[in-house]
Amino acid sequence: MNLEISQRSDFESRLTYLGGALSSDILETRKKYIDLERFFIDATLFMNYDARVTQAFLNWLTRYGVILCPSKIRRLLQENSFDPAVLRAFLSILIENDPRPKRWDILKRKAKKGEGLLFSQLPVPKESNPHF
């Protein structure tokens, strides 16, 4: 369990360092290289435990997702764990906010439609986000 908490803390630090609106200890993060595409893939695993982290990442994705490289993400998906249902939701956000939405088509086969609500452990907002 401590490893999981440590991984969450590391993810939050990276999100803060990369512009996410969270308060977190980013001193250690500044010393490391952060691969944006790997960070994106890791995010699929850390969206179901804290509503503020989820919202901060979604804001980050909307703002900075356009700089991600779909072909590099596709390559990294073969080597790393990820949640395909969350990936599908992220892709719909990327497609909606990218002036070149077709470039994300190479990732659609890796994404799967989830059953039920994503992030079911988080409080349900009054208005649901159509991506999820």
Secondary structure, 3 states (H helix, E strand, C coil): CHHHHHHHHHHHHHHHHCCCCCCCCCCCHHHCCCCHHHHHHHHCCCCCCCHHHHHHHHHHHHHHHHHCCHHHHHHHHCCCCCCHHHHHHHHHHHHHHCCCHHHHHHHHHHCCCCCCCCCCCCCCCCCCCCCC
